[in-house]
Amino acid sequence: MTNREFVRLVRQAYREMPPHVIQALENVDVAVEDWPGPDEEDLLNDEGTLFGLYTGVPLTEREGGGGMLPDRIVIYRQPILRSCSSRTEAEHEIKVTLWHEIGHYLGMSEDDLHRLGYG
């Protein structure tokens, strides 16, 4: 799958989110990168594969004020494609990964996300 097709699927997954979730996203950059860097991979402690990453301050931990840099959600293309055996499977994983990272932005823990099926 080309980068262009992958980005299109990420955009589609974003557009399919409920309007109240999209409205809650403020000052968030969603990007696609081919691979996580060494620092990002270290976050896993050799447990699994990193498909996405949220960096920023979750909504539940903000203390007002403005002028913050944008929060960032990155979806990693190659790990997803290498773990999926079909386009349909990749589309599903993109959606799950995007929801997972948006969940972190909203203040959800890993346990919360696992309970909801986005772990």
C-alpha positions as CSV (number, residue, x, y, z in Angstrom):
1,M,0.0,0.0,0.0
2,T,1.4,3.4,-0.9
3,N,1.9,6.2,1.6
4,R,-0.8,8.2,-0.2
5,E,-3.3,5.3,0.2
6,F,-2.4,4.8,3.8
7,V,-2.8,8.6,4.6
8,R,-6.2,8.4,2.9
9,L,-7.3,5.6,5.2
10,V,-6.1,7.5,8.3
11,R,-8.2,10.5,7.1
12,Q,-11.2,8.3,6.4
13,A,-10.9,6.8,9.9
14,Y,-10.7,10.3,11.4
15,R,-13.8,11.5,9.4
16,E,-15.8,8.4,10.6
17,M,-15.4,9.4,14.3
18,P,-18.5,10.7,16.1
19,P,-18.8,14.5,15.8
20,H,-18.5,15.0,19.6
21,V,-15.1,13.3,19.5
22,I,-13.9,15.4,16.6
23,Q,-15.1,18.5,18.3
24,A,-13.2,17.6,21.5
25,L,-9.9,17.5,19.5
26,E,-8.3,21.0,19.7
27,N,-4.8,21.9,18.6
28,V,-4.0,18.3,17.7
29,D,-1.8,17.3,14.8
30,V,-2.4,13.8,13.3
31,A,0.5,12.6,11.2
32,V,1.7,9.5,9.4
33,E,5.3,8.4,9.6
34,D,6.9,5.2,8.2
35,W,8.6,4.0,11.3
36,P,9.0,5.0,15.0
37,G,12.4,6.3,15.9
38,P,14.6,4.6,18.5
39,D,13.4,6.8,21.3
40,E,9.8,5.9,20.5
41,E,10.5,2.1,20.2
42,D,12.2,2.3,23.7
43,L,8.7,3.1,25.1
44,L,7.6,-0.4,24.5
45,N,10.3,-2.1,26.5
46,D,10.5,-5.0,23.9
47,E,6.8,-5.7,24.4
48,G,4.9,-5.6,21.1
49,T,5.0,-3.3,18.1
50,L,4.4,0.4,18.2
51,F,1.5,1.4,15.7
52,G,0.9,4.9,17.0
53,L,2.0,7.4,19.6
54,Y,0.3,10.3,21.4
55,T,2.5,13.1,22.7
56,G,1.1,16.0,24.6
57,V,-0.8,16.8,27.7
58,P,-4.1,14.9,28.0
59,L,-7.2,17.0,28.4
60,T,-7.8,15.7,31.9
61,E,-4.4,17.0,33.0
62,R,-4.5,20.5,31.6
63,E,-4.6,23.5,33.8
64,G,-6.0,26.2,31.6
65,G,-4.0,28.8,29.8
66,G,-3.3,28.9,26.1
67,G,-0.3,29.1,23.8
68,M,0.6,25.5,24.1
69,L,2.3,23.6,21.2
70,P,-0.1,21.3,19.4
71,D,-0.5,17.8,20.8
72,R,0.6,15.1,18.3
73,I,-0.7,11.8,17.2
74,V,1.5,9.7,14.9
75,I,0.3,6.6,13.1
76,Y,3.2,4.4,12.0
77,R,2.6,3.0,8.6
78,Q,5.2,0.2,8.2
79,P,4.5,-1.6,11.5
80,I,0.8,-1.6,10.7
81,L,1.3,-2.9,7.2
82,R,3.8,-5.5,8.2
83,S,1.5,-6.9,10.9
84,C,-1.6,-7.1,8.6
85,S,-2.2,-9.6,5.9
86,S,-4.9,-7.7,4.0
87,R,-6.1,-4.2,3.2
88,T,-9.2,-4.8,5.3
89,E,-7.1,-5.8,8.3
90,A,-4.9,-2.7,7.8
91,E,-8.0,-0.5,7.7
92,H,-9.2,-2.0,11.0
93,E,-5.8,-1.5,12.6
94,I,-5.6,2.1,11.5
95,K,-9.0,2.8,13.1
96,V,-8.1,1.0,16.3
97,T,-4.8,2.8,16.5
98,L,-6.3,6.2,15.8
99,W,-9.0,5.6,18.5
100,H,-6.3,4.4,20.9
101,E,-4.2,7.5,20.6
102,I,-7.2,9.9,20.7
103,G,-8.2,8.0,23.8
104,H,-4.9,9.0,25.4
105,Y,-5.5,12.6,24.3
106,L,-8.9,12.5,26.1
107,G,-7.2,11.2,29.2
108,M,-7.9,7.5,29.0
109,S,-5.4,5.0,30.5
110,E,-4.2,1.8,28.8
111,D,-6.6,-0.2,31.0
112,D,-9.5,2.0,29.9
113,L,-8.6,1.5,26.3
114,H,-8.2,-2.2,26.6
115,R,-11.7,-2.4,28.3
116,L,-13.2,-0.5,25.3
117,G,-11.4,-2.8,22.8
118,Y,-8.8,-0.3,21.7
119,G,-5.9,-1.7,23.5
